[in-house]
């Protein structure tokens, strides 16, 4: 399903992220082709992957992640953008750190299990800045707690980096 839902993060979120990341901005700008089709990202429920307030993957999350990884491996060389999101409750700065840590945990798992170079990934933490629905109900808050995986369909987006190397984090 991810193969048919190859996606990229919306331009507004990308602009925010790029404004905070210096070196990644230059790399992303070189790779981005405005003519690409924008498709919805794949959304993974955070509660299926993580315990509340935690960025450590649950043992039961493996099945969900393997399913996503199989489809990602079918698109070698594409940039994999992983974004973490939280609901609107709690301290905004803590939520930003948690959302980024969760996206990083998914990236680390995919990099390790899929033998994908670190240069193939971009990680973003959005906290509650991009809700998919209202935070006024428990079901709304649950929908907003998620990790999204998007693919930027540029052949050769990933460098020749080995598994053990990682680009500097902003």
N, C-alpha and C positions, 0 to 999 in steps of 0.2 A: 504494500500500500504506500510505502514511502517513495518507492520508485516512481509511481504515478503522481505522487504529490510533492515532487521536487519543488522546493520553495526557497524564497529569500525573505529576509526581514524587511518590513516596510521602510520606505525612504525616511520617514520622520524618525523612527527609532534608530535607524542607521546613522542619521545625521547627529543625533545626540551622542551615540556611542563613538562615532568618529571624532567628535569634538573633544572627547576625553582620552584619546589614545595615541596621539602623536605618530609613532612609526607605523602603527597599524593603519592609520588614515592613508598614508601614502600607498601602502600595499593594496588596500581595499580599492582606492581610487584607480589604481592601475588595472585591477582585475574587473571592476564593475563595467558592464556594458549596458547602457540604458535601454537597449532594444530587447532585453531579456523579458520573458513573460513572468509576471508576478503571480505566484500560486500561494495558497494558504500554507503556513508551516504545519508540521505535525506536532500535535499537542499531547504531552504525556502528563497525566495526573500526578502531582507531587506526592500525594498521600500514598500512591501505589509504589513510589520510589523511595520515599523518606519518611521517618517519623516526624511528628510535629516539632518544629524548632531545630531540626537536625539537618546536616548536609552529608551524613553518612548513608550510603545506599543500603536499603534493606536487602537481606538475602533473597527474598521473593521477587525482587525487581529484575532479576536476571532474564526471565522469560520476555518481559516487555522490552528490555534493552537489546536482547539478541534479535528480536523481530526487527527493530529499527536498524540495527547494525547490518543485517543481511542486505537490506535494501540500499543502505549507504555504500556498502562494498560493491554494489552493482554499478555505482557511478564513480569509478576511480578518478582522482584528480580534481574533483569538485570541492569547493570550499564548504565546510560544514560549520554552520553558525548555530551555536547553542545558547539560548537565552533563558534565564531563570526569572520567575515572576512570583510575587507573594500577594496575599490579600492586603487590605488597607489597615488591618489592626496592628498595633505595636509601634515600636520606635522606627521611624522611616530609615534612619542610618543602619540600624540592626537588620531591617528587612533588605536593604540594598546589599549588605555583606552576605546575608543568608542566600539571597537569590543568586549572587555571583558564585558563592561556594557550591551551591547545588548544580549550577551549570558546569562548573569546573569538575565536579565529581562525575557527572555524566561524560564529559570529555575525557577525563582520565581513564574511566572504565573502557570507553570505546577505543581509545588509543592503545591501551594495554591488550584488550581482548581481540581487537581487530587488526592489530599491527599496522595502524594508520599513523603516518608521520604527524608530529605536532604542528607542522606548518599547514596542515589541512584544516585546522580548527580555528575558529574565533569564538570567544566566550564573552557573554554579556550578562550583566545583572541589572534588572529593571525595577526591582522591588514592586510597588503597587502602581507604578506610573502608566501601565498599559492594561487596565482591567478589560476582560472580555464581557463582563456583566457587572451589575451593581454589587457592592459589598454589603448591602443592607440585610441580606439573609445568609444563613449558613450555607445553603446550596450555591449562592452567588460567590461567597468567599472561597468555597471549595473549588469552583470553576476557575477562579483567578489564581489559585495556587497551582502553578504548572511549570513545566520545562518545555520549551519549543525548540524543535530541530528544523533548521532550514538549510537548503542546499543552494549554493550559487553555481549555476550550471556553466561555468567556464572551464573548458578543457585546459589542463595544465595549471590550475589555480594553486595546487600544492607544489612546494619545492621538492628538492631531492634530499631533504633532511632525514636522518635516521631516527629510529624509534626513541632512542635515549635522549635526543636533543629536543629542546622546547624553546620557542621564541620568548623573549622577555615579556612579562606581564605588566600591564599598565597599572 
